[in-house]
Amino acid sequence: MRRVLVTGASRGIGRAVAHAFAERGDRVGVHYATGLADAEDTLRGLPGSGHCLLGGDLGDPQAAQDIAETAVRTLGGVDVLVNNAAIAPSAENRHSVADVSYADWQRIWHRMIDVNLLGASNMTYCVARHLIDRGATGSIVNIGSRGAFRGEPDFPAYGASKAALHAFGQSMAVALAPHAIAVASVAPGFVATERQAPKMAGPTGDELRGQSPFGRVGTPEEVAAAVLHLASPEAAWSSGAVLDLNGASYLRT
């Protein structure tokens, strides 16, 4: 049994990741920022016992530290961190250069970087120091994005934050290997989460499915399966990897 902290676990990929770890007998800390009701649904649906809820805005460095410390105290320690929480692209934060004011450009960039990159880096610091101080092995898995490689013209801050998260993960893989802490990332393509259901059911659905030669989009459970593997002791030699999970919809060279 391991103790697992999953950020942004109220819905979608985070919920599937939390469920995958709980199914194998792990105790899970379900983090949420604002979606308390959704996070409570996630918690109720987890098999096993000893799980907990952890609320807080990862854009706030103090909140990140408090979340990590609460997870350690409530779960009895943390062995695995999954950095999933992020400000995702939406109609409200679209920031194409030609279409937004400079003030909105600044606001959106700061918010995405604060949560998607600095929030993950702060959580990594806190959990890694906990593991080092315990003298324990552990794993950290970052949820990146295909957008880090193919570009996000309407959401450049999102693409940049995910590219930086991949690079940060590789730096940490080197830095933390002497402490027997493995760090890897996954880079999903489009995933059919609850949030994306309107897109999949609407006129863009066929185009999204057509991006992959499989003729479909990914599922949260497929991402969770990859995270589960990369967080396992057997995958420690994959530390530093960035695993593409996009159904061959984007092939990088």
Sequence and secondary structure as in RCSB ss.txt:
>XXXX:A:sequence
MRRVLVTGASRGIGRAVAHAFAERGDRVGVHYATGLADAEDTLRGLPGSGHCLLGGDLGDPQAAQDIAETAVRTL
GGVDVLVNNAAIAPSAENRHSVADVSYADWQRIWHRMIDVNLLGASNMTYCVARHLIDRGATGSIVNIGSRGAFR
GEPDFPAYGASKAALHAFGQSMAVALAPHAIAVASVAPGFVATERQAPKMAGPTGDELRGQSPFGRVGTPEEVAA
AVLHLASPEAAWSSGAVLDLNGASYLRT
>XXXX:A:secstr
  EEEETT SSHHHHHHHHHHHHTT EEEEEESS HHHHHHHHHT SSS  EEEE  TTSHHHHHHHHHHHHHHH
TS SEEEE       GGG   TTTS HHHHHHHHHHHIIIIIIIHHHHHHHHHHHHHHHT  EEEEEE  THHHH
  TT HHHHHHHHHHHHHHHHHHHHHGGGTEEEEEEEE  B  GGGHHHHHSTTHHHHHHTSTTSS B HHHHHH
HHHHHTSGGGGGGTT EEEESTTSS   
